[in-house]
Amino acid sequence: MSPTTPIHRAPDSPSARQTLALAGVFQAASLVDELARTGQVDTRAWETLINATLDTNPASFEAIYGGHPNNLRRGLETLEALSGRKQANPVVLRYGFSMLMLMNKLRSDTAMMDALGEKLAHAQHQAEHFGPTHENVIASLGEAYQQTLSTFKTRIVVQGDPTLLQTRMMPERVRACLMSGIRFALLWHQQGGRRWKLVFQRKALRRALDSFN
């Protein structure tokens, strides 16, 4: 987003911020599924996730996702299924909830948080030279995920085309996407998001989703 691009002011409420952060989680889940099955992803959705992962000190909450809710449209559409309005893709939902679980494990592991911070700083430095979606940056994000979050006993097993998942840069892209989901999961928790709320506050989620349509 250029400095002159106006930022769309999303409804400023805890529920709205939680919904946008959660949309980031499930956008990552959706893109992991798409990558694993087709090898392709929506460019806008992908760039939003990677930029958010690299921007660990954003100027504002809106800046995290590029200033407009439509940058998280894929995730918002997935939340429509989570809220009960649309048919859910069980694989995407499993990825999303697994990311939330890994985020909770990460929060309780200070050493891993510190190590992850160092690895993200390295990726940020690369992004300044090559651009955020350059394969060197994606490889660093994928490596950061592999060396930290994937070492937990609870791991995310990605389903898809086995041949496709072994092609050049595909494992790194999938892991970078998973890393972005963890980034948004941490943001969701920081904004007051909790898993039990997803069960008991579906009406609030639907109202928040309506505000972005």
C-alpha positions as CSV (number, residue, x, y, z in Angstrom):
1,M,0.0,0.0,0.0
2,S,1.4,3.4,-1.0
3,P,1.7,6.2,1.6
4,T,-1.1,8.1,-0.2
5,T,-3.5,5.2,-0.2
6,P,-6.4,6.1,2.2
7,I,-7.0,3.7,5.0
8,H,-10.5,2.3,5.3
9,R,-11.6,2.8,8.9
10,A,-13.2,-0.5,9.9
11,P,-15.8,-0.4,12.7
12,D,-13.6,0.3,15.8
13,S,-14.9,-2.1,18.4
14,P,-13.3,-5.1,20.2
15,S,-15.6,-7.5,18.3
16,A,-14.7,-5.9,14.9
17,R,-10.9,-6.1,15.6
18,Q,-11.2,-9.7,16.8
19,T,-13.2,-10.6,13.7
20,L,-10.6,-9.1,11.4
21,A,-7.7,-10.8,13.2
22,L,-9.6,-14.1,13.1
23,A,-10.2,-13.6,9.4
24,G,-6.4,-13.5,9.0
25,V,-6.1,-16.8,10.7
26,F,-8.7,-18.5,8.5
27,Q,-7.4,-16.7,5.3
28,A,-4.1,-18.4,6.0
29,A,-5.9,-21.7,6.5
30,S,-7.8,-21.2,3.2
31,L,-4.6,-20.4,1.3
32,V,-2.8,-23.4,2.8
33,D,-5.6,-25.6,1.5
34,E,-5.5,-23.9,-1.9
35,L,-1.7,-24.2,-2.2
36,A,-1.8,-27.9,-1.3
37,R,-4.5,-28.7,-3.8
38,T,-3.7,-26.4,-6.7
39,G,-0.3,-24.8,-6.2
40,Q,-1.9,-21.4,-6.7
41,V,-3.1,-18.6,-4.4
42,D,-5.0,-15.4,-4.7
43,T,-2.2,-12.7,-5.0
44,R,-4.0,-10.1,-2.9
45,A,-4.8,-12.5,-0.1
46,W,-1.2,-13.9,-0.1
47,E,0.5,-10.5,-0.1
48,T,-1.7,-9.4,2.8
49,L,-0.7,-12.3,4.9
50,I,3.0,-12.1,4.2
51,N,3.1,-8.3,4.7
52,A,1.3,-8.7,8.1
53,T,3.8,-11.4,9.2
54,L,6.8,-9.2,8.4
55,D,5.3,-6.0,10.0
56,T,5.8,-6.8,13.7
57,N,5.5,-3.1,14.7
58,P,2.6,-1.7,12.7
59,A,1.6,2.0,12.9
60,S,-2.0,1.0,13.7
61,F,-4.3,-2.0,13.8
62,E,-5.6,-1.2,10.3
63,A,-2.0,-1.1,8.9
64,I,-1.5,-4.8,9.8
65,Y,-3.8,-5.9,7.0
66,G,-3.1,-3.2,4.6
67,G,-5.9,-0.7,5.6
68,H,-8.9,-2.3,4.0
69,P,-11.0,-5.3,5.1
70,N,-11.3,-6.6,1.6
71,N,-7.6,-7.6,1.9
72,L,-9.0,-10.2,4.3
73,R,-12.0,-11.0,2.2
74,R,-11.0,-14.7,1.8
75,G,-10.8,-15.0,5.6
76,L,-14.1,-13.1,6.2
77,E,-15.9,-15.5,3.8
78,T,-14.5,-18.5,5.7
79,L,-15.8,-17.0,8.9
80,E,-19.3,-16.9,7.3
81,A,-19.1,-20.7,7.4
82,L,-17.8,-20.6,11.0
83,S,-20.8,-18.5,12.0
84,G,-23.1,-21.1,10.5
85,R,-24.2,-19.1,7.5
86,K,-22.5,-21.1,4.8
87,Q,-21.3,-24.6,4.4
88,A,-17.9,-25.1,5.9
89,N,-14.8,-26.7,4.4
90,P,-13.8,-29.0,7.3
91,V,-10.1,-29.1,6.1
92,V,-9.8,-25.3,6.2
93,L,-11.5,-25.1,9.6
94,R,-9.2,-27.8,11.0
95,Y,-6.2,-25.8,9.8
96,G,-7.6,-22.6,11.4
97,F,-8.3,-24.1,14.8
98,S,-5.0,-25.9,14.8
99,M,-3.3,-22.5,14.3
100,L,-5.2,-21.1,17.3
101,M,-4.0,-24.1,19.4
102,L,-0.4,-23.7,18.3
103,M,-0.6,-20.0,19.1
104,N,-1.6,-20.9,22.7
105,K,1.4,-23.2,23.0
106,L,3.7,-20.6,21.6
107,R,2.5,-18.0,24.1
108,S,3.6,-20.2,26.9
109,D,7.1,-20.8,25.5
110,T,9.2,-17.7,26.1
111,A,12.3,-19.2,24.6
112,M,10.5,-20.1,21.4
113,M,8.9,-16.6,21.2
114,D,12.4,-15.0,21.4
115,A,13.8,-17.4,18.8
116,L,10.9,-16.7,16.5
117,G,11.4,-12.9,16.9
118,E,15.0,-13.2,15.9
119,K,14.1,-15.3,12.8
120,L,11.4,-12.8,11.8
121,A,13.9,-9.9,12.2
122,H,16.2,-11.7,9.7
123,A,13.3,-12.1,7.2
124,Q,12.4,-8.4,7.6
125,H,16.0,-7.5,6.7
126,Q,15.8,-9.7,3.6
127,A,12.4,-8.1,2.7
128,E,14.0,-4.6,2.7
129,H,16.4,-5.8,0.0
130,F,14.4,-8.2,-2.1
131,G,10.7,-7.3,-1.4
132,P,8.3,-9.1,1.0
133,T,7.2,-11.9,-1.3
134,H,10.7,-12.7,-2.8
135,E,11.4,-16.4,-2.5
136,N,14.4,-15.8,-0.2
137,V,12.0,-14.1,2.3
138,I,9.4,-16.8,1.9
139,A,12.1,-19.4,2.5
140,S,13.2,-17.7,5.7
141,L,9.6,-17.5,7.0
142,G,9.1,-21.2,6.1
143,E,12.3,-22.1,7.9
144,A,11.3,-20.0,11.0
145,Y,8.1,-22.0,11.2
146,Q,9.8,-25.3,10.7
147,Q,12.4,-24.7,13.4
148,T,10.0,-23.4,16.0
149,L,6.3,-24.2,15.7
150,S,6.6,-27.4,13.9
151,T,8.7,-28.8,16.7
152,F,5.6,-29.0,19.0
153,K,4.2,-32.5,19.5
154,T,0.9,-31.2,18.1
155,R,1.6,-30.4,14.4
156,I,-0.5,-29.4,11.5
157,V,-0.6,-32.1,8.9
158,V,-1.4,-30.5,5.5
159,Q,-3.5,-32.5,3.0
160,G,-3.2,-32.1,-0.7
161,D,-1.5,-33.4,-3.9
162,P,1.6,-35.2,-2.6
163,T,3.5,-34.5,-5.9
164,L,2.5,-30.8,-5.8
165,L,3.6,-30.5,-2.2
166,Q,7.1,-31.7,-3.1
167,T,7.6,-29.1,-5.9
168,R,10.2,-26.4,-5.5
169,M,9.3,-23.7,-2.9
170,M,6.0,-25.3,-2.2
171,P,6.9,-26.5,1.4
172,E,8.3,-23.1,2.1
173,R,5.2,-21.3,0.8
174,V,2.9,-23.5,2.9
175,R,4.9,-23.0,6.0
176,A,5.1,-19.3,5.4
177,C,1.3,-19.3,5.2
178,L,1.0,-21.2,8.4
179,M,3.4,-18.7,10.0
180,S,1.1,-15.9,8.9
181,G,-1.8,-17.7,10.5
182,I,0.0,-17.8,13.8
183,R,0.8,-14.1,13.5
184,F,-2.9,-13.3,13.1
185,A,-3.8,-15.8,15.9
186,L,-1.6,-13.9,18.3
187,L,-3.2,-10.6,17.2
188,W,-6.6,-12.2,17.8
189,H,-5.6,-13.1,21.3
190,Q,-4.2,-9.7,22.0
191,Q,-7.5,-8.2,20.9
192,G,-9.4,-10.4,23.5
193,G,-10.2,-13.3,21.2
194,R,-10.8,-16.6,23.0
195,R,-11.9,-20.0,21.6
196,W,-14.9,-20.3,23.9
197,K,-16.2,-17.1,22.5
198,L,-16.5,-18.6,19.1
199,V,-18.9,-21.1,20.5
200,F,-21.0,-18.8,22.7
201,Q,-20.9,-15.5,20.7
202,R,-21.8,-16.5,17.2
203,K,-24.4,-13.6,17.0
204,A,-21.6,-11.1,17.8
205,L,-19.5,-12.7,15.1
206,R,-22.3,-12.4,12.6
207,R,-22.9,-8.7,13.4
208,A,-19.2,-8.0,13.0
209,L,-19.2,-9.8,9.6
210,D,-22.2,-7.8,8.5
211,S,-20.3,-4.6,9.2
212,F,-17.6,-5.5,6.6
213,N,-20.1,-6.3,3.8
